[in-house]
Amino acid sequence: MNEKKKYSYSYSAAENKEIKRIREKYTEPDERETKLEQLRRLDESVNKSAMAVALTVGILGALILGFGMSCVMVWTDKMFVPGIIFGIIGIAVCAFAYPAYKIKASKKRKEIAPLILKLTDELIK
């Protein structure tokens, strides 16, 4: 019995990180959310909801502008003036996308401010 037992071990932090990331996709989420995770989620929700509003307004404005351009370029004889009007309206709606973002973000921040302040007080102490 002249067997040589050989043990080999390899470790890769990058591989383990990728394995854990993939595993998290297929496991049930932990129902207990830490306060820091809750704070991050609430802070993200402000930007996400404001971004959704701004994108919606911007896309709508771009579609109106595109319709106005089509009217001017394709149906010049009948729809030139209405096309100009639609184009101006589309530009105005597109220009309102950023103020819409700021307004929505401000309202959402005021809405969740008490909860954010409560969580930060608990985390700091």
N, C-alpha and C positions, 0 to 999 in steps of 0.2 A: 504494500500500500504506500506507494510513493506518490501520492497525489499532492499537487501543489494547488492550494486554494488561493485564488486571486480575487481581491475585492477592488472594484473601481467605482469611483464616485465623481460625477461632474455636476457642477452647479452653474447656472446662468441666470443672473438677475433679470435680464431682458426677457428670457424665455418664460420665467416664472410670472413676470408681470403680464405678459401676453396671455398665458394660460389662465391666470386669475380673471383677466378682463373678459375672456371668452366664457369662462365658467359663470361669471356674474350675469351674462345674458340669459342663461338657461336655468338659473336657480330662482326660487321665490324671493322677492325683495323682503328685507327685514322690516317688519312693521314698526319697529321702534326707531324713529328717526332722531338723530342727535340734534341738540339745539343749534349747533353750528351748521349742520346740514339744512335745517329748517330755515335758518337765517339766510343762507346762501340761496335757497330755493325762492324765498320771498323776494330777495333783492333781484334775482333773475327775472321774476315774474313782472316786475315793473318794466324792464327793458323789452321783454318779449311782447307784452300786450301793446306797448306804445309802438313797437316796430311793426306789428301786425296792422295797426290802424294807419300808420304812415305808408306802408306798402300798398294797402288797399286804396288809399286816396291817390297815391302816385300812379298806380296802374290805371285807375279809373280816369285820371286826368290825361294820361298818355293815350288811352283809347279814344277819348273825346277829341283830343288833338289830332290823332290819326284819322278819325272820321272827317274832321274839318279839312284836313289836307287832301283826303280822297275827293271830297266834294269839289274843292278848288281845282284839282288837277284832272279829274276824270269828267265831271259834269260841269264844265266851265260855263256853258251857255245857260243852264238853269239854276245851278247851286253855288255860284261863285260867292255871292254876298252871305248866304247862310253858312257856307264853308268857312269864311273869314270869321264869322261870329262864333261858330263852333271851335275854331282854332284858338281864338282868344279865351274862350271859356275853358278849354283844355289846358292852356298855359296857366291860367289862374288857379285851376284845381291842382295842377302839378306843383305850383309854387306854394300851395297851402299844405303840402305833405309834411314839411319840416315843422311848421307851427303846430300841426295836428299831433305830431310826435311829442313835442314839448308839452302841449296841453294835456294829452293822455298820461304822460309820465308824471306830470305834476299832480294830477288828480289821483293817480294810483299811489304815489308816494304819500299823499295826505291820508289816503284810505288805510294804508297798512303801517303808517308811522307808529301808532301806539304799540302794535305787536312787535315791530322791529326794536323799538326802544326798550320794551320789556325783556325781550330776548337778549339784547346786548347788555342790559343791566345784570341779568342772571349770569351771563358768560364772563363779564368782567369781575364780578364778585366772587 
